[in-house]
Amino acid sequence: MNRREPVTVRETLTLLRRWRAQLIAGERGLGRTVTWASIMRARTPAFEGFQGGELALLSLTTLHSLRSQLVAPSLPEVVDEVIGMGASAIAVSGLEDQAVSGSDDARERDEACQRAERMGVPLIALPTGVSLAAIEREVITHVVAQRDTPQSPADTFAAVAGWRASLRDEALDALLTGTYAGEASMLSRASQLGHDLRLPHVVIWIMLAPFAGDGEVSNSSAPLIVRAAEALGSALSAWTRVRADEIVALVSAPGVGASERTDLVEQGETALRRTLGDGGATESPIWWAGMGEVARSPLEVRRSAAEAQDTARLGLLVIGPGHIARTADLGVYRLLLALEKSGDLQPFVERELAPLRNTARKEDHLLETVEVYLACNGNLSEAARQLHLHRNSLLYRLHHIRDLLGHDLENPELRLALQLALKGRRVLEQ
């Protein structure tokens, strides 16, 4: 078989002509080899798994969305980063002259061109709103077809499956973060991937604690986490996304009543326990999860995702590991979460607990004593047992606490304020 010539940027630029692509810098790099194409993700790291030789695809819309969340650099900085990762060329939608003329983007465009020109890496402008997914598909298909040895059917299937998984991950990331061009385009994009976003959905956010002893989920557990995501996807027909220590699932919920959501929780817990265990075994991950409220449109998915993440975090406090918590399970923690988001929780906690902290004694002893005593509804014998104290020792502590607070713990308003402050402290520590 004759060896085929590698695909170059010049050849790739010809492919992109039907999308009205324009070379705006880096002409001397047109002979560079293109090995793949990769779209900028709607989260950091923006480009993941680069091997070198890729055509990097990004849009100013995504970049602006990420920068509004303070998680993305400027266009010139992105160009530097991508070049440093070994990209052969960079194509940016929304970089055409008429789109940036007279805008704040014009300066960044000029600087990006200068950097690309200096490094000899082609910078290509694409029209606003062009389908980067279609371009990625076209370039990858062409690169695969031009390889010097044909792929086996199994290799071809694996490559297509990997490419499709990448598209699914990118689309779900964009949906969860709200970094997509518009609702109509997101509906179409999800439909092409087999998901009807016109139906109500909920987000389930699963968190996994380190269990490898090195502060990270061990590499050997990665297949287990992937299987858990697959099991969840199968059990709930969910659109799942696996990260290092999280699984995010978008679940269709046509029936949005309490009973239907209870069914989703039970089915999801069963699927997760089959693969991850009950959440407490030492030989498997400790996991916990939360479910957001129903999203009735793509625009509401981001809100459901934030609720699911918060509910998972606080659900660990309320019902422990190995469960999918719902917002209804959080009780008073929902109020405390709202106070945390408003910025009022920390001042409240510090103000209420300050008398117990401004003491030479170790504050943990006093705070723990108050917390256990209140949890036991003032039952001295039970509180002493849980604290491993003699009853007289507990009475001594309570008298000291009363002196520090200036009020007796039998005061109902004081008890309520302390209980809320102690629970708020836990929320702040999560």
N, C-alpha and C positions, 0 to 999 in steps of 0.2 A: 504494500500500500504506500502511495506517495505521502510524504509528510506534508501536512497543510501549514500554511503560514499563520502565525498568531494574529489575533484580532488587534488592530491598532486603534488609537484614539481617532485618527483620521477616518478610518473605516466606520467607527462608531458614530462619528459626527454625521457621516452620510446617512446612517440609519435614522438619525434624529431630525433630518431635514423636514420630514412630514409633520413634525411638531414645531416647525419654524424655529429651530435651534440656531443660535448665532455664536460664533467664537468671538470672545471679546478680549481675551488675553492668553498668553502662553503658547503662541503658535509654534515655537520651536520644540514643543513637547508632543506634537501630533504623531510622532513615530512611536510613542510609548505603547507598551502592550496593555491591553485591557483583559483582565482575567475573570471579572465578575462585575455585578452592579449591586449597589446597596443604598437603600433609602435612609435618610436621617430619621432616627426614632424620636418619638414625642416625649422623651425622657432622657435623663443622663444615665450612662454615657450615650451620646447621640449616635455614634457609630460603634457597633459591637461586633467582635469577631473578625475584624479586618485581617487579611492575610497579605495584603499588598497587591497593587495592580488593579484595584477596583475603580469603577466609575462611581463617584459619590454623588448621590442625588438628594437635594434638599429644597425646601421652599421658604421664602421669606415669611410667609404666613405662619408656618410652624415655628420658625426662629423667633418671630415677634411674640408668639404665644408663650414660648418657654421663657423669653426674657422678661415678660410681664410677671412671671413667677420667680424671677431672680435665679434661674437655674441654667441659663444658657449664655455663652459669650457673644460678642459682636460677630458680624459676618467676616471681617478680616481675621479675627481670632479663630473662627471656625475653619477658614481656609488654611491658616497655619497648622492647626491641629490635624486636619485631614491630610495635608501634604506630609506632615511628620509621620503619619500612620502608613504612608506608602501609596496613597491614591494616585492613579495615573491621570485622572481628570476629575473636574468638579462641574456639575450642572446644577443651576439654581433657577427655580421657577419664580417669576415675579421680578426678574432682574433686567427685563428689557428696558430700553431707553425711556419709553413713554411712561412706564410705571414708576420710575424713580426720579424722573426729571423734576427738579425744584423741591424735592422732598429730603427728609433727613437721611434717607437711604442712599442718596447720591454720593455723599462723602464716603460712606462705607463701601459703596460699589467701586469708587475710584481707588481707594486704598486696597481693596481686595484684588483689583486688577493689577496693581503695582506689585503686590506680593506674589501673585501667580506668575506674572511676567518675569520677575526676578528669579523664581525657582524653576521656570520652564515647565510649568504644569498648566495645561489648557483649562481655562475657565469659560464655561458655556452658559449663555443666558437662554432661559426658556420662558414662554409666555405665562402670565399669571393664570392659575387654575388648571394647568395642564396635568394630566394623570401621570404622576410619577410611578405609580404601580404598573401602568401599561408600558412605560419606558423601561422600567426594571425588567419586566417580563420579556420584552423584545430583545434587550441586550443580552440577558442570560441565555435565552433561546439561541441567539446567534453565536455566542461564545461556545456553548455546548456543541452546536452543530459543526463548529470549525476546529474542534480538538483533533489532534493527530491520530488518535485511536478511538474507534467507536466505543460507546458505552454499552455494557450489557443491559438487557431489559431491567434487571434488578437495580443496577446503578442509576439508570435513567429514572426509574420509579422513585428511588431514594432521593435523587436530586430534586425532582418535582415535588415530592412530599416535603422536603426541607424548605424549598422555596415557598410553598403554600403555607407552611407553619410560620415562616418569617412574616408573610403578609398578614396572617391572622394575629400574630403577636403585635405587629405594628398597628393594625387597625384597632385592636382592643386597647392598647396603650393610649392611642389618640382619643378613643371614646371615654376612657376613664379619667383622662386629664382635661378633656374639652378642647384639645388642640387639633381641630380639624376645620376645614374651610367652611362648611355649612351643613345644616341638618339633612338637606336633600342628598348631598354627596355622601354623607355618612350612611344614610339609609341604603343608597345604591351600593356602596362599598361593602356593607355588611351583608346585603342580599346576595352579592356575588360569592361571598364566603359561606353562605348557607344559614344566615341568621336574619330573622324578621324583626327589626327593631320597632315596628309599628305596634307590636304586642307589649304589654307591661312586662317589666323585668325587675329583678332584685339582684344586688351584688352580695356575694359571700366572700369574706376576706379571711383566709386562714393564715395564722402565724405559727412559726415553728421555732422553738428555743434551741440553742446550741446543745449538742449532746456528744460532741467529739472530744471534749476536754481542751480544745484550743481556741474557744471563743467563736467558732464558726461551725455551721452544719457541715459534717464531714463529706468529702467527695464521694465516699463509698455509699452514702445515703442518697445521692442525687437520683439514681434510678428509682429508689423507693418513693421519693417525692413526685417524680414524673408519673409513676404508676398511680399514686394517690390522685393526682390531677386527672389522669385518664379515667379512673374509677368514678370520680365526681362528675366528670363530663358525661360518662355513660349513664350513671344513675339519674342525673337531673337534666340530661340533654344540654349541658352547660358549655359555654364558651370559656375556656380556662387559659390562664397565663401563669407559667411557673417562673418564679424568681429565686434568688439564692436561699431565702428563708421565708418565703411567702408563696401562697397560691391564691390567685384571684379568679373568681368564677362569676360570670354573668349568666343568670338563670332566667329563662322565660317563666313568667308567672301569670298565665291567663286568668286564673282565679285568684283574686287578691284579698280574699277574706282571711280571718285569723286561722281557720281550720286548714286552709290550703297552705298557708305559710308554715304551720306546724308540721304538715306532711313533708314539706321541703326540708325542714330542719331534721326531721327523723331520718329521711332518706339520705340526706347529706352526711349526717353523723354515722350512719351505718356504713356508707361507702368509705369514709375516712378511717373508721376504726378497723375495717378489714385490711387496710394497707398500712396505716400508721400506728395502729394499736389504740389503747384507750386513753392515751394522752399522758400517762404517768409512768409507763414502764421505762426502766433505765436503758434497755437495749434498743429502744426506738425513740423517735423524737417526741418531746413534749409539745403538744399542739393545742391551740384554742382558736376560736373563730367567731366572727360576728356577721350578722345579716343586716343590710340596710333596708330602709323603707322602699316601697314600690316606686319605680321610675316608669312613668307612662309615655316618655318620649326620650330620644337620644340626649336631649339637653339635660334631662334629670338624672342620667346615669352617673355623672360626676358627683352629684349630691349623694346618691345612694352609695357610691363607693366610699366617700368620706364618712358617712354614717356607719358603714360596715367596718371600716378600719377602727373608728372610735369605739364601736360596740365590742369588737374583738378585744381591744385593749382593756376596756373596763369589765368585759364579761369574764376575763380571767380572775378579777377580784371578786366578782359577785357569785359566779357559779363554778369557777375553777376550770382546769384544763379538760380536754376531751369532749367539749361541747360547742355547739354553734349557738351563741347568744343572740337574742333579738333585743331591739330597743326597749320593748316592754319588760324585759327581764332586769333592766338596770335600776328601776325604782328611782330613788332619790339621786342616784349617780347621774341621771339625765340632767337634773337641775345643776349639779356640780360641774358637769361637762360644759353646759351653756355658760356658767360663770367663768370657767377656765378660758373659753374662747373669747369672752368679752374682756378678759384681763382682770376681772374682779375677784377671782378665786384666791390667788396668792396673797393679796393684801388682807383678805378676810381671814385666811388660815393663820397668817403671821400675827395678826392682831389678837385673835382669840387664844392662840397657844403661847403667846409671848410670855405671860407670867410663869408658865411652867418651864420655859426655856431660859429665862434670865435668872438662873440659879446655879450655885456651885455644884449642885448634885447633877448626876448624869441625866439629861433630859429624857432619854429613852425609857428609863425606869418609871419616871412620873407619867409620861405619855402612855406607856403601856398599861400602867396601873389604872389610869382614868378610862382608857379604852375598854379594858376587860371588865372593870367595875360597872360601866354603863351597859356593856353588852349583856351582863348578868342581871340587869335590872335592879342593881343595888343589893343583890344577894351576897352578903359578906362571905359566907362559907364557901359558896361556889367560886367566887372571885379569888379567894385565898387559895383554893385548890388549884385553879388554873394557873395562878401566878407562882405556885410552889412556895407560898409564904405562910407563916403562922398567922392566925387571925389577928393577934395583937400587933404584929408587924404591919399588917395591912391597915389596921386602924391608925397606927402611927403615920403611915404615908398619907392616908386620907385627911388626917388633921393638918398635915403639912401642906397638902394641896389646897385645902380650904383657906389656910392662911395666905398662900400665894395668890389665890384667885380673889380673895376678899368676899367670897360667897360660899355657902354650903352647896354641895353637889345635889342636895335634894331640891334645889331651886329648879323648876321645870324649864324655864327659859334658858338658864345656864346649861342645863343638861343638853337641850336641843342644840344650842350654839356649839358646844364642845363636840357633840356627835357629828355635826356637819363639818366642823373644822378638821376632825380626825379623819373622816372619810375624804374630805377635800385634800388632805395631806397625801393620802394614798393615790388620789388621781394625779396630783402633781408629780409624784414619784414614778408613775408608770411610764 
